[in-house]
Amino acid sequence: QVHLVESGGGLVQAGGSLRLSCAASGDTTCVSAMEWYRQAPGKERELVAAITNSGNLFYDDSVKGRFTVSSDNTKNTVRLQMNSLKPEDTAVYYCNAFGATCPRDYWGQGTQVTVSS
């Protein structure tokens, strides 16, 4: 089992920055990648950024150049640095961990990010 806990959300003005963290605990040996998703009210959950154990990165076009995903040396903590935030970035942000040998995907509880105009 993998347990994920997100933190770092909050209220920020447009143009500001926030840094989200996702701490993974438990048996993470099967995890090969971790992702950040977000879900705005009335919208589907969407993939924002991802990082693999080998260091490959993915960013949705809407956040390229503004968001940076990184992990610590143990790869048990993944961060999402969010700069130049826009009101349309307002959403609940979720951390996801998965791997080919994991019995399932693992999700955190989410952290609210609100960007005021």
C-alpha positions in Angstrom: 0.0 0.0 0.0 1.1 3.5 -0.8 -0.2 6.5 1.2 0.0 9.9 -0.4 -0.5 13.2 1.5 -0.6 16.6 -0.4 0.2 19.9 1.3 0.9 23.5 0.3 -2.4 24.6 -1.2 -4.0 27.9 -0.3 -5.2 31.3 -1.5 -3.0 33.4 -3.7 -3.4 36.4 -5.9 -3.0 36.1 -9.6 0.7 36.3 -10.5 1.7 34.7 -7.3 3.3 31.4 -6.5 2.6 28.3 -4.5 4.5 25.1 -3.9 2.7 21.9 -3.5 4.2 18.8 -1.9 3.2 15.1 -2.1 4.7 12.8 0.5 4.5 9.1 -0.2 4.8 6.5 2.5 4.4 2.8 2.7 5.7 0.3 0.2 6.6 2.6 -2.7 8.9 0.0 -4.5 6.4 -0.5 -7.3 5.9 3.2 -8.0 7.5 4.2 -11.3 5.9 7.7 -11.7 4.1 10.3 -9.8 1.6 12.8 -11.3 -0.2 15.9 -10.4 -3.8 16.2 -11.4 -6.3 19.0 -10.8 -10.0 19.2 -10.8 -11.9 22.5 -11.0 -15.6 22.8 -10.1 -17.8 21.3 -12.8 -14.8 20.0 -14.8 -13.1 16.7 -15.2 -9.9 15.8 -13.5 -7.0 16.7 -15.7 -3.3 15.8 -15.7 -1.1 18.7 -15.0 2.4 17.4 -14.6 4.3 14.1 -14.1 7.7 12.8 -13.2 9.1 9.3 -13.7 11.7 7.5 -11.6 14.1 8.0 -14.6 13.6 11.7 -14.5 11.3 12.1 -17.5 8.9 15.0 -17.2 5.6 15.9 -18.6 3.6 19.2 -18.5 0.2 20.1 -19.8 0.4 22.9 -22.3 -1.6 25.1 -20.0 1.2 25.1 -17.3 4.4 24.8 -19.4 6.8 27.5 -18.4 5.0 28.2 -15.2 4.9 25.0 -13.2 7.9 22.8 -12.3 7.6 19.2 -11.0 10.5 17.7 -9.0 11.3 15.0 -6.6 13.7 14.6 -3.7 16.6 12.1 -3.8 14.5 9.4 -2.1 11.7 10.0 -4.7 9.2 9.8 -1.8 8.3 13.5 -2.0 7.2 15.1 -5.2 6.8 18.9 -5.4 5.0 21.1 -7.8 6.3 24.7 -8.0 3.6 26.9 -9.4 4.5 30.4 -10.6 2.6 33.1 -12.4 -0.6 31.6 -11.2 -3.8 32.5 -13.0 -7.4 32.3 -11.8 -8.0 29.4 -14.2 -5.5 27.4 -12.1 -8.0 27.3 -9.3 -8.7 23.7 -8.5 -8.2 20.9 -6.1 -4.8 19.4 -6.9 -4.3 15.7 -6.4 -1.1 13.6 -6.3 -1.2 10.2 -8.0 1.4 7.4 -7.9 1.4 4.4 -10.2 3.6 1.7 -11.6 3.2 -1.4 -13.8 3.6 -3.7 -10.8 1.5 -1.7 -8.5 -1.9 -3.4 -7.7 -3.6 -0.1 -8.4 -3.1 3.7 -8.7 -2.8 5.6 -5.5 -4.3 9.0 -4.9 -3.9 11.6 -2.2 -6.8 13.5 -0.6 -6.2 16.7 -2.6 -5.2 20.2 -1.7 -7.2 23.3 -2.7 -5.5 26.0 -4.7 -7.5 29.2 -5.2 -6.1 32.0 -7.3 -7.9 35.4 -7.0 -8.0 37.9 -9.8 
